[in-house]
């Protein structure tokens, strides 16, 4: 955290130093309007440079992943996602809370899960940021006196170096290991390395439309001696919960989800919220106790559900909530319509198929419980 704060403070100070002259110039010449306009332009330049470096960072993972022998799976910026489907590049919509983008690659099925190329793939994003930053610095030196153009180049340089440092210097941010941390430490933990391989491989299969229930069970097992404080390893456990859910083995899925929440210190907040969403679902379709639903359905989880409303699983959850908890068929219908709309551009067709089956299960259960 100290390193992260130092990078942000120093980077912000340097940006202020190089842009202060233009702000002062327009403030002196045009007064308050000139001051505000120049500040607004610099903010837009900063946002544009940041967006560009997100693109370049993910592009770096793509290029260096391909050079390492990985296969392209998906490339996402914001909620716009490109996936390879039936040999063609298609656009989908998907987002992960707290991320600006993501490039995912699929390792070769013949690779050894305990020994495969991962360093260049992990550091490729930071290398790409450095390359663009150096190009920006060269352009700044070529046009040092051109107002706002020179600021564009120097801000791009600083943002690129900041991004590269934050991703390449080994550290954990909010409990999540960055690229540098993975590149440095994976060789020291065989189970974490295997977990990374399995995550990438399973995600690749899912993008092809293969459902979790149809993937071999051994891919989801965590060895007893594995370190549950490592998020990479715990994520395989989350995948196991999802596989049990896809098999509609809701009892075991509930038990294992609660086990991870109670016993896995490496469980990321993102995954914890996902498991809580399913625990809420299991309570709704089970005993549907009001006090237990209120215990799980906290303000924090409500906010998370709102932020992930573009997930098909979230619409299925709220569909069940409206039927069994609120007994509101109109709101349930709206949730179902939203589900169908999202499903059209959802990148994981296997998940859509699975959720449709669970919605059918919800409808059948409503008939059994005589809920109109």
C-alpha positions in Angstrom: 0.0 0.0 0.0 2.9 2.4 0.7 4.4 1.7 -2.7 1.1 2.2 -4.4 0.4 5.5 -2.6 3.9 6.7 -3.4 3.5 6.0 -7.1 0.1 7.8 -7.1 1.4 10.8 -5.2 4.6 11.2 -7.1 2.8 10.7 -10.4 0.1 13.2 -9.6 2.8 15.8 -8.5 4.7 15.3 -11.7 1.6 15.8 -13.8 0.8 18.9 -11.9 4.3 20.3 -12.4 4.2 19.8 -16.2 0.6 21.0 -16.6 0.6 23.9 -14.2 2.2 26.3 -16.7 -0.6 26.0 -19.2 -3.3 26.4 -16.5 -1.5 29.5 -15.2 -1.1 30.9 -18.8 -4.8 30.6 -19.7 -5.8 31.8 -16.2 -3.8 34.9 -16.6 -4.9 35.6 -20.2 -8.6 34.7 -20.0 -9.3 34.8 -16.3 -11.6 32.3 -14.5 -13.2 31.0 -17.7 -9.8 30.3 -19.2 -8.6 28.6 -16.0 -11.7 26.3 -15.9 -11.5 25.4 -19.6 -7.8 24.6 -19.4 -8.4 22.4 -16.3 -11.3 20.7 -18.1 -9.1 20.0 -21.1 -6.3 18.6 -19.0 -8.8 16.3 -17.2 -10.0 15.0 -20.6 -6.4 14.5 -21.7 -5.7 12.5 -18.5 -8.8 10.3 -18.9 -8.0 9.8 -22.6 -4.4 8.8 -21.8 -5.6 6.4 -19.1 -8.1 4.8 -21.4 -5.4 4.4 -24.1 -3.0 2.8 -21.6 -5.7 0.3 -20.5 -6.1 -0.7 -24.2 -2.4 -0.9 -24.6 -1.9 -2.9 -21.4 -4.5 -5.5 -22.4 -3.0 -5.5 -25.9 0.4 -6.3 -24.4 -1.0 -9.3 -22.6 -2.5 -10.4 -25.9 0.6 -10.0 -28.0 3.0 -11.5 -25.5 0.5 -14.3 -24.7 0.4 -15.2 -28.4 4.2 -15.1 -28.5 4.2 -17.5 -25.6 2.0 -20.0 -27.3 -1.4 -19.1 -25.8 -4.6 -19.0 -27.8 -6.8 -15.9 -27.9 -10.0 -16.2 -25.9 -11.4 -12.7 -25.1 -10.4 -9.0 -25.0 -12.5 -6.6 -23.0 -12.4 -2.9 -22.4 -15.1 -1.6 -20.1 -18.2 -3.6 -20.9 -17.3 -4.2 -24.6 -15.9 -7.6 -25.1 -14.5 -9.4 -28.1 -14.5 -13.2 -28.2 -13.5 -15.8 -30.7 -16.6 -17.9 -31.5 -16.7 -20.6 -34.1 -13.5 -19.2 -35.6 -15.0 -15.6 -35.9 -14.4 -12.5 -33.8 -17.7 -11.4 -32.2 -18.7 -8.5 -29.9 -20.4 -9.2 -26.6 -21.2 -7.3 -23.5 -19.8 -8.2 -20.1 -18.1 -6.4 -17.2 -16.3 -7.3 -14.0 -16.7 -4.9 -11.1 -13.5 -3.1 -10.3 -11.8 -3.8 -13.6 -11.3 -1.5 -16.6 -10.5 -4.3 -19.0 -9.1 -7.8 -19.4 -7.4 -9.9 -21.9 -7.8 -13.7 -21.4 -5.8 -16.3 -23.2 -6.1 -20.1 -23.2 -3.0 -22.3 -22.5 -2.3 -25.3 -24.6 -4.0 -28.5 -23.4 -0.8 -30.4 -23.8 1.1 -28.1 -21.5 2.2 -29.2 -18.0 0.0 -27.4 -15.5 2.9 -27.2 -13.1 5.4 -25.9 -15.7 4.2 -23.6 -18.5 5.1 -20.2 -19.8 3.5 -17.5 -17.7 6.1 -14.7 -17.0 5.9 -13.0 -20.4 2.1 -13.3 -20.5 1.9 -11.7 -17.0 4.4 -8.9 -17.7 3.3 -8.2 -21.3 0.8 -5.5 -20.2 3.4 -3.5 -18.3 6.0 -3.9 -21.1 3.4 -2.5 -23.5 2.7 0.5 -21.2 6.5 1.2 -21.0 6.8 1.1 -24.8 4.0 3.6 -25.3 5.3 5.8 -22.5 8.7 6.0 -24.1 7.1 6.9 -27.5 5.1 9.6 -25.7 8.2 11.0 -24.1 10.0 11.2 -27.4 7.0 13.0 -28.9 6.9 15.4 -26.0 10.6 16.2 -26.5 9.8 16.8 -30.2 6.9 19.2 -29.4 7.8 20.7 -26.0 6.1 24.1 -26.5 2.8 23.2 -28.2 0.2 23.7 -25.5 -2.0 20.8 -24.7 -0.3 18.6 -27.3 2.8 18.5 -25.2 0.7 18.0 -22.1 -1.0 15.0 -23.9 2.4 13.4 -24.5 3.8 14.0 -21.1 0.6 12.9 -19.3 0.7 9.7 -21.5 4.3 9.1 -20.5 3.6 9.6 -16.7 0.4 7.5 -16.8 2.1 4.7 -18.7 5.0 4.6 -16.2 2.6 4.7 -13.3 0.6 1.9 -14.7 3.6 -0.2 -15.5 5.0 0.3 -12.0 1.7 -0.5 -10.3 1.4 -3.7 -12.3 5.0 -4.8 -12.5 6.3 -4.1 -8.9 5.2 -7.2 -7.0 2.4 -6.3 -4.7 -1.2 -7.1 -3.7 -3.9 -4.4 -4.2 -7.1 -5.1 -2.2 -5.9 -8.6 -1.7 -5.4 -9.2 -5.5 -1.9 -10.1 -6.7 -0.8 -7.9 -9.6 1.0 -9.2 -12.7 4.5 -8.7 -11.1 3.5 -10.6 -8.0 2.3 -13.5 -10.1 5.4 -13.5 -12.3 7.7 -13.5 -9.2 5.9 -15.9 -6.8 4.1 -18.5 -9.0 7.3 -20.4 -9.4 7.5 -20.9 -5.6 3.9 -22.3 -5.3 3.1 -25.3 -7.5 -0.5 -25.3 -6.5 -1.0 -21.6 -7.3 0.7 -22.2 -10.7 -1.7 -25.1 -11.4 -4.6 -23.0 -10.3 -3.7 -20.2 -12.8 -3.4 -22.8 -15.6 -6.8 -24.3 -14.7 -8.5 -20.9 -14.5 -7.3 -19.9 -17.9 -8.1 -23.3 -19.4 -11.6 -23.5 -17.9 -12.4 -20.0 -18.9 -11.3 -20.8 -22.5 -13.7 -23.8 -22.5 -16.5 -21.7 -21.2 -16.0 -19.1 -23.9 -16.4 -22.0 -26.4 -19.9 -22.7 -24.9 -18.8 -25.7 -22.8 -20.6 -25.8 -19.4 -18.9 -26.4 -16.1 -20.8 -29.6 -15.5 -19.3 -31.1 -18.7 -15.7 -30.3 -17.7 -13.9 -33.1 -15.8 -14.4 -33.0 -12.1 -10.7 -33.3 -11.3 -10.1 -29.8 -12.7 -12.0 -28.4 -9.7 -10.3 -30.3 -6.9 -8.1 -28.4 -4.4 -5.4 -30.5 -2.7 -5.8 -30.8 1.1 -2.4 -29.1 1.7 -3.1 -26.2 -0.6 -2.9 -22.7 0.8 -6.4 -21.3 1.1 -5.0 -17.8 1.7 -3.9 -17.7 -2.0 -6.7 -16.2 -4.1 -5.6 -18.2 -7.2 -6.1 -21.5 -5.4 -9.4 -20.4 -3.7 -10.8 -19.4 -7.1 -10.7 -23.0 -8.2 -12.9 -23.7 -5.2 -15.3 -21.0 -6.4 -15.3 -22.7 -9.8 -16.2 -26.0 -8.0 -19.2 -24.2 -6.4 -20.3 -23.0 -9.8 -19.9 -26.5 -11.2 -22.1 -28.0 -8.4 -24.6 -25.3 -9.1 -24.6 -26.1 -12.8 -25.3 -29.7 -11.9 -28.2 -28.4 -9.8 -26.6 -30.0 -6.8 -27.7 -27.0 -4.7 -27.3 -28.7 -1.3 -23.6 -29.4 -1.9 -23.1 -26.1 -3.6 -24.5 -24.4 -0.6 -22.3 -26.3 1.8 -19.1 -25.7 -0.1 -19.9 -22.0 -0.7 -20.3 -21.5 3.1 -17.1 -23.5 3.7 -15.1 -21.1 1.5 -16.7 -18.1 3.1 -15.8 -19.4 6.6 -12.5 -21.1 5.9 -10.7 -19.5 2.9 -9.0 -16.2 3.9 -7.9 -15.8 0.3 -11.4 -15.5 -1.0 -11.7 -12.2 -2.9 -14.5 -9.8 -2.2 -15.8 -10.3 -5.7 -16.0 -14.1 -5.3 -17.4 -13.8 -1.8 -20.3 -11.6 -3.1 -20.9 -14.1 -5.9 -21.2 -16.9 -3.3 -23.4 -14.8 -1.1 -25.7 -14.3 -4.1 -26.0 -18.0 -4.5 -26.5 -18.6 -0.8 -29.4 -16.1 -1.0 -30.8 -18.0 -4.0 -30.6 -21.4 -2.1 -32.4 -19.9 0.9 -35.1 -18.5 -1.4 -35.8 -21.8 -3.2 -35.4 -23.7 0.1 -37.0 -22.9 3.4 -37.2 -19.2 2.4 -36.9 -17.9 6.0 -37.4 -14.2 6.2 -34.8 -13.6 8.9 -32.1 -15.6 7.0 -32.9 -13.8 3.8 -32.5 -10.4 5.6 -29.2 -11.6 7.2 -27.7 -12.4 3.8 -29.3 -9.6 1.8 -27.3 -6.8 3.3 -27.0 -3.3 1.9 -23.5 -4.2 0.6 -24.9 -7.2 -1.2 -27.8 -5.2 -2.6 -25.2 -2.7 -4.0 -23.2 -5.5 -5.5 -26.3 -7.1 -7.1 -27.2 -3.7 -8.6 -23.6 -3.3 -10.0 -23.8 -6.8 -11.5 -27.3 -6.5 -12.9 -25.9 -7.3 -16.4 -25.1 -10.9 -15.3 -27.6 -13.6 -16.4 -27.2 -15.3 -13.0 -28.2 -12.0 -11.3 -31.4 -11.7 -13.2 -32.2 -15.3 -12.4 -31.6 -14.6 -8.7 -33.9 -11.6 -8.7 -36.5 -13.5 -10.8 -36.6 -16.1 -7.9 -36.7 -13.3 -5.3 -39.7 -11.6 -6.9 -41.6 -14.9 -7.1 -40.9 -16.5 -3.8 -40.2 -13.5 -1.5 -42.2 -10.6 -2.9 -44.8 -12.7 -4.7 -44.8 -10.1 -7.4 -45.3 -11.7 -10.8 -45.1 -8.4 -12.7 -41.6 -7.6 -11.3 -40.7 -11.3 -12.0 -41.8 -10.8 -15.6 -39.6 -7.7 -15.9 -36.6 -9.6 -14.6 -37.2 -12.4 -17.1 -37.4 -9.9 -19.9 -34.1 -8.3 -18.7 -32.6 -11.8 -18.6 -33.6 -12.5 -22.2 -32.2 -9.1 -23.4 -28.9 -9.7 -21.7 -28.6 -13.2 -23.0 -28.5 -12.0 -26.6 -25.1 -10.5 -26.2 -23.7 -12.6 -23.3 -20.3 -14.0 -24.0 -20.8 -17.4 -22.2 -23.5 -19.3 -24.0 -23.1 -22.3 -21.7 -24.0 -20.1 -18.7 -27.1 -18.8 -20.6 -28.2 -22.4 -21.2 -27.6 -23.3 -17.6 -29.6 -20.3 -16.3 -32.5 -21.1 -18.6 -32.7 -24.6 -17.1 -32.6 -23.1 -13.5 -35.4 -20.6 -14.5 -37.4 -23.6 -15.6 -36.7 -25.2 -12.2 -37.9 -22.0 -10.5 -41.2 -22.1 -12.5 -41.7 -25.8 -11.7 -41.0 -25.1 -8.0 -43.5 -22.2 -8.0 -46.2 -24.6 -9.3 -45.3 -27.2 -6.6 -45.5 -24.5 -3.9 -48.8 -23.2 -5.5 -47.4 -19.7 -6.0 -49.4 -17.8 -8.6 
